[in-house]
Amino acid sequence: MRVKTLSLISFVLLAMVASAGSGKSTSVNVTTIVHDSDTTGAQLLIRSDDYNGSGQAIYSPSAVASYIFSDGRYFLRLYGQSVRTLFITPNDPINGSQPMAPPPGYYWQNVELAVACRDQNLNLVPFANIVTSSGNCEMILDFGYNGTEYKLGLGPNGSLPAPGPNTGLVTVTCNSVVSGTCVNWTITPNMTASSTNPPTVANLFVYTNNRRTPLALVGQYYETFQIDVTNP
C-alpha cells in the first residue's frame, strides 16, 4: 500500500507535531462510542462493529488510537490492528448519475476518522472550546478497499480536502462542561436544510498517484452517523 500524501493538503490526516521542547505529543486520549442507530431508531450508514453486541461499540484508547490533538481536532484511527472495525456505507448515491463505489462492510484497513470545527472565517475551533454546539464542522473518513484508498469528506465550503461539489456539514454538541471546558461531545450530521450544504451528503474521493492532485472525486453519497466522545 502506498504512503499517504494527504498531509500535504488536508486538515486531518496525521497527528505528527510534537510539543515544543518536550519531544512528546500533546494529544489527549479520549473514549469514543460509535452508535448503530440514531435517536429515532433508524440504522446509520456509518456505524460500529457492535463489538459488545449492544447496538453500539466503545473504542477505547487502550485498543485503538482515539484522541483529541493539541490543536483541538478529534481523531479515531484503526491503524496497526485488525480486530476493531467500522461499518462504512460508501455507496448510497444521491442520484442515479453517481458511479459505483466500494460496497458497505466492516473496514479496518487505512481507517481514520477525524472531525474539526470552524468559525465563520474557517479558523479552527478546538473541541474543548465548544461549550454549547457548533454546526460548522467537517469530517473525513479514510478507508481501504481492494488495495485502493478512499476518503469520504463533508464540511464547510472551502475546507474540503480536495475540489468537489458542496457537501453537508457536521454538528458537534457539548454535553458536559467542567471548569469552563467541554469534556463530552456528540457528533452528528447538521440536519439544517440548505441548498448550499445539503444535509448528510458527502464527497467520496479516491487516492491517486499524482502528487499534484492526490485525490480525485468519485461522486456524492449519503452518510449518517452518531458518535460520542468523552475525555477521558
LINPECOR-V528476 format. One record per residue. SS is DSSP state (a for helix, b for strand, c for the rest). PHI is phi in whole degrees, 0 to 359 (999 if undefined). D_CENTER is the distance of its C-alpha to the mean C-alpha in Angstrom with 2 decimals. Layout:
ss:SS phi:PHI d_center:D_CENTER
ss:SS phi:PHI d_center:D_CENTER
This chain:
ss:c phi:999 d_center:21.40
ss:c phi:289 d_center:21.31
ss:c phi:282 d_center:19.80
ss:c phi:297 d_center:16.65
ss:c phi:241 d_center:17.57
ss:a phi:297 d_center:14.37
ss:a phi:300 d_center:15.15
ss:a phi:281 d_center:17.92
ss:c phi:227 d_center:16.00
ss:c phi:243 d_center:12.34
ss:c phi:283 d_center:11.19
ss:c phi:224 d_center:8.81
ss:c phi:278 d_center:10.30
ss:c phi:230 d_center:12.91
ss:c phi:268 d_center:14.12
ss:c phi:237 d_center:17.64
ss:c phi:262 d_center:19.63
ss:c phi:258 d_center:22.26
ss:c phi:291 d_center:23.99
ss:c phi:299 d_center:27.19
ss:c phi:82 d_center:30.22
ss:c phi:262 d_center:28.73
ss:c phi:73 d_center:26.98
ss:c phi:242 d_center:24.45
ss:c phi:295 d_center:20.75
ss:c phi:254 d_center:20.27
ss:c phi:290 d_center:16.94
ss:b phi:246 d_center:17.23
ss:b phi:293 d_center:16.46
ss:c phi:226 d_center:14.89
ss:b phi:256 d_center:14.91
ss:b phi:248 d_center:12.08
ss:b phi:240 d_center:13.22
ss:b phi:257 d_center:11.50
ss:b phi:270 d_center:13.90
ss:c phi:263 d_center:15.55
ss:b phi:217 d_center:17.05
ss:c phi:273 d_center:16.94
ss:c phi:292 d_center:19.84
ss:c phi:270 d_center:22.08
ss:c phi:95 d_center:21.75
ss:c phi:288 d_center:20.06
ss:b phi:292 d_center:18.09
ss:c phi:271 d_center:14.37
ss:c phi:280 d_center:13.05
ss:b phi:247 d_center:10.08
ss:b phi:215 d_center:11.97
ss:c phi:278 d_center:13.30
ss:c phi:273 d_center:16.02
ss:c phi:50 d_center:18.42
ss:c phi:302 d_center:19.67
ss:c phi:253 d_center:22.21
ss:c phi:67 d_center:23.09
ss:c phi:239 d_center:22.30
ss:c phi:79 d_center:19.86
ss:b phi:197 d_center:16.96
ss:b phi:213 d_center:16.26
ss:b phi:264 d_center:16.02
ss:b phi:245 d_center:14.22
ss:c phi:270 d_center:16.49
ss:c phi:295 d_center:16.56
ss:c phi:284 d_center:19.86
ss:c phi:253 d_center:18.39
ss:c phi:220 d_center:15.06
ss:b phi:283 d_center:13.45
ss:b phi:226 d_center:11.80
ss:b phi:202 d_center:12.46
ss:b phi:251 d_center:12.43
ss:c phi:286 d_center:13.80
ss:c phi:299 d_center:17.08
ss:c phi:271 d_center:15.90
ss:c phi:99 d_center:13.79
ss:c phi:275 d_center:10.17
ss:b phi:260 d_center:8.22
ss:b phi:228 d_center:7.38
ss:b phi:231 d_center:7.79
ss:b phi:234 d_center:9.84
ss:c phi:256 d_center:12.33
ss:c phi:295 d_center:14.64
ss:c phi:76 d_center:18.33
ss:c phi:204 d_center:18.79
ss:c phi:224 d_center:19.08
ss:c phi:276 d_center:19.69
ss:c phi:270 d_center:16.31
ss:c phi:222 d_center:14.09
ss:b phi:240 d_center:11.46
ss:b phi:272 d_center:13.06
ss:b phi:240 d_center:11.45
ss:c phi:248 d_center:13.47
ss:c phi:271 d_center:13.17
ss:c phi:236 d_center:16.68
ss:c phi:266 d_center:17.30
ss:b phi:287 d_center:18.85
ss:c phi:284 d_center:19.56
ss:c phi:199 d_center:23.13
ss:c phi:286 d_center:25.52
ss:c phi:269 d_center:25.30
ss:c phi:281 d_center:21.89
ss:c phi:287 d_center:22.41
ss:c phi:296 d_center:21.76
ss:c phi:226 d_center:18.39
ss:c phi:305 d_center:17.63
ss:c phi:282 d_center:18.53
ss:c phi:297 d_center:16.72
ss:b phi:171 d_center:16.83
ss:b phi:274 d_center:15.81
ss:b phi:246 d_center:13.98
ss:c phi:223 d_center:14.04
ss:c phi:290 d_center:15.11
ss:c phi:59 d_center:12.92
ss:c phi:278 d_center:9.82
ss:b phi:217 d_center:7.16
ss:b phi:246 d_center:3.60
ss:b phi:215 d_center:3.67
ss:b phi:226 d_center:4.87
ss:b phi:220 d_center:8.44
ss:b phi:249 d_center:11.34
ss:b phi:231 d_center:14.37
ss:c phi:274 d_center:18.02
ss:c phi:293 d_center:20.13
ss:c phi:260 d_center:20.82
ss:c phi:68 d_center:17.20
ss:c phi:284 d_center:17.91
ss:b phi:293 d_center:15.27
ss:b phi:248 d_center:15.70
ss:c phi:301 d_center:15.08
ss:a phi:307 d_center:13.65
ss:a phi:298 d_center:17.21
ss:a phi:273 d_center:18.77
ss:c phi:272 d_center:17.20
ss:c phi:263 d_center:20.13
ss:c phi:238 d_center:20.04
ss:b phi:200 d_center:17.01
ss:b phi:225 d_center:15.24
ss:b phi:257 d_center:14.46
ss:b phi:244 d_center:13.72
ss:b phi:246 d_center:10.08
ss:b phi:234 d_center:7.46
ss:b phi:222 d_center:3.85
ss:b phi:237 d_center:3.95
ss:b phi:220 d_center:4.63
ss:b phi:269 d_center:8.08
ss:b phi:200 d_center:10.94
ss:b phi:249 d_center:14.70
ss:b phi:217 d_center:17.42
ss:c phi:52 d_center:21.13
ss:c phi:81 d_center:20.89
ss:b phi:244 d_center:18.67
ss:b phi:254 d_center:15.15
ss:b phi:236 d_center:12.79
ss:b phi:220 d_center:9.66
ss:b phi:266 d_center:8.13
ss:b phi:216 d_center:7.61
ss:b phi:214 d_center:8.62
ss:c phi:169 d_center:10.11
ss:c phi:297 d_center:13.62
ss:c phi:303 d_center:16.34
ss:c phi:94 d_center:16.79
ss:c phi:246 d_center:13.34
ss:c phi:294 d_center:12.06
ss:c phi:289 d_center:12.03
ss:c phi:200 d_center:15.20
ss:c phi:300 d_center:17.83
ss:c phi:177 d_center:17.41
ss:c phi:291 d_center:18.18
ss:c phi:299 d_center:16.75
ss:c phi:236 d_center:13.72
ss:c phi:287 d_center:12.84
ss:c phi:247 d_center:11.47
ss:b phi:243 d_center:9.39
ss:b phi:253 d_center:11.71
ss:b phi:246 d_center:11.63
ss:b phi:248 d_center:14.98
ss:b phi:276 d_center:17.02
ss:b phi:254 d_center:19.12
ss:b phi:206 d_center:21.29
ss:b phi:241 d_center:22.82
ss:b phi:235 d_center:24.97
ss:c phi:53 d_center:27.26
ss:c phi:81 d_center:25.43
ss:b phi:238 d_center:21.99
ss:b phi:287 d_center:19.21
ss:b phi:232 d_center:18.54
ss:b phi:210 d_center:16.67
ss:b phi:225 d_center:13.86
ss:b phi:237 d_center:12.51
ss:b phi:248 d_center:9.30
ss:b phi:218 d_center:10.36
ss:b phi:296 d_center:10.92
ss:c phi:279 d_center:13.63
ss:c phi:272 d_center:16.57
ss:c phi:293 d_center:19.05
ss:c phi:296 d_center:20.77
ss:c phi:205 d_center:20.91
ss:c phi:288 d_center:22.43
ss:c phi:279 d_center:20.52
ss:c phi:235 d_center:17.00
ss:c phi:296 d_center:17.39
ss:c phi:302 d_center:15.47
ss:c phi:65 d_center:12.89
ss:b phi:265 d_center:13.43
ss:b phi:240 d_center:10.96
ss:b phi:269 d_center:12.40
ss:b phi:255 d_center:12.65
ss:b phi:245 d_center:13.87
ss:b phi:240 d_center:15.89
ss:b phi:287 d_center:16.74
ss:c phi:243 d_center:20.41
ss:c phi:261 d_center:23.10
ss:c phi:265 d_center:23.86
ss:c phi:295 d_center:23.26
ss:c phi:286 d_center:23.72
ss:c phi:230 d_center:21.24
ss:c phi:291 d_center:18.85
ss:b phi:235 d_center:16.67
ss:b phi:239 d_center:18.45
ss:b phi:290 d_center:17.45
ss:b phi:266 d_center:17.97
ss:b phi:175 d_center:17.66
ss:b phi:242 d_center:15.96
ss:b phi:218 d_center:14.83
ss:b phi:284 d_center:14.05
ss:c phi:220 d_center:10.92
ss:c phi:233 d_center:11.32
ss:c phi:192 d_center:9.74
ss:b phi:213 d_center:10.88
ss:b phi:230 d_center:9.63
ss:b phi:255 d_center:12.21
ss:b phi:231 d_center:12.25
ss:b phi:230 d_center:15.79
ss:c phi:251 d_center:17.60
ss:c phi:273 d_center:19.24
